[in-house]
Amino acid sequence: MALLNNFTACLKYFQGDRLHNQVFFFLRAVHKSAASESYGVSPTREGAMPERIITEVGEKTQIKSLEEMPGPSTLSNLIEFFWRDGFSRIHNIQLEHSKKFGKIFKSRFGPQLVVSVADRDLVAEVLRAEGVAPQRANMESWKEYRDMRGRATGLISAEGEDWLKMRSVLRQLIMRPRDVAVFSDDVNQVVDDLIKRVSILRTQETDGATVLNVNDLFFKYAMEGVAAILYECRLGCLQDQIPEDTQDYIGALHLMFSSFKTTMYAGAIPKWLRPIIPKPWEEFCQSWDGLFKFSLIHVDKRLSEIKAQLERGEEVKGGLLTHMLVTREMTIEEIYANVTEMLLAGVDTTSFTLSWASYLLARHPQIQEQIFTEVTNTLGHGAIATADDVPRLPLIRGLVKETLRLFPVLPGNGRITQDDLVVGGYFIPKGTQLALCHYHTSMDEENFPEAIDFRPDRWIRKDSTDRVDNFGSIPFGYGIRSCIGRRIAELEMHLALTRLIQKFHIGVSPLTADVEAKTHGLLCPSAPINLQFIDRKS
Ligand code: HEM
């Protein structure tokens, strides 16, 4: 059985199956040569392994083959992952393996070979050398489901020309902070409901302050927030009684998440074995059915409203979905697929980050007070922040960046090389699965001194020449295939955290001890985080 690579394979959003080494080669990668150092990344002449490369500084460097690359044996990997449940410790395995094997190493799962890159500069060079349509991982099982149901692929599952076309439409709409600033009021209405919900939930506990399992609350906030932007409507996730169709959708999302390990095998198990081991594929299809059904309801509803408005001769105004439906730059099936995949990608990622951010604030009351002071000094007492205020709140931005550095929701990411490359002195043939070890680079002392410390202020620029951006921490990825929802996620997180800090002192509940991270597709809390929300004096 061919397993997915050890990082990307375990990311539910980027789940693929067999690594066929079939790179979709629609577009020839246009490489910028990035051979700035003797052990950098260089494109090579296709097919042949060169013996040495000449670097920009004129040095001749011997090139090593993949056979010479160190890494754990297939057997030890299988024991690590299947016997010792390595799937939930993927982030720590990155640290262990890079300590043992160095900053570039290979792992094998049967026929599947993965080259892990655990060095900031090499990660930077790999990503900077990308072509016009990079490929993250093999998405065969996602595509198979879509073909079976006659559905289109969205940004996550599409490749090549299809991906490029949809990406160029969506990036015009939501990639820059100013594009999403128009959603401030919509998001702030959802923040109002979040605050009300905190107040309701804490009255249910005997101390009148604790909210149990804050991730449940932030999950609902993130879903409501992203849907307000994607579907231009409210779902009622933060109400006492959640509407039935929303509840069904949450069920489908939970199924995708809880059956993550099972569904991981959906593509990895050969088709002929499905009648004997049907569960993974069945659950995979069932959760996708639920996710698509929900999108269809909301997209079709908006489409009917637009048609009715046009029939009445009214001007059609709206947000993202309206724009997509009116301009028809994408087909209706592509719109269904993209909102489905964006909603899937935009809920757990944002909610885990908010849970970790609140947990870190609760564990570091002094830092929380510093941020509170910044917020009140900047906004005055009680003013509601909008996207325009966020640049004036560097510690709020630092809080989100530092949270994502310590707990990168996607602890690793993947790329399938589209050209022969030399990376770190090794020849990597095209079609090789790379695993970019973001968790390791985030925790590397060379990139972040006192890396285990929570210091939102490390992201504050001292002056205009100060470069705080750091390839060691790129939680949203980098470049043309990076997270399309980054600005939406940031808006939701900045506005929610600002308001929570304004309203409450956040403390750790006595019910919560230290909470470690575990990998379950995403880097998530291994136990419920219970926090106290105590009103601040106004
Ligand atoms: C804290 C929140 C989030 C984090 C940390 C995050 C992180 C990521 C990362 C690391 C990638 C892969 C990038 C790469 O391969 O270089 C990605 C892709 C993606 N994300 Fe996010 N994401 C977040 C929120 C969102 C939201 C809110 C949405 C939708 C509204 C979204 C939609 C997507 C999509 C569609 C892709 C695939 C893009 C493509 O292949 O072209 N994400 N995300």
Boltz pocket constraint, residues with backbone or C-beta under 6 A from the ligand:
constraints:
  - pocket:
      binder: B
      contacts: [[A, 136], [A, 155], [A, 156], [A, 167], [A, 226], [A, 338], [A, 341], [A, 342], [A, 343], [A, 345], [A, 346], [A, 347], [A, 349], [A, 350], [A, 353], [A, 404], [A, 409], [A, 410], [A, 413], [A, 414], [A, 474], [A, 475], [A, 476], [A, 477], [A, 478], [A, 479], [A, 480], [A, 481], [A, 482], [A, 483], [A, 484], [A, 485], [A, 486], [A, 488], [A, 489]]
      max_distance: 6.0
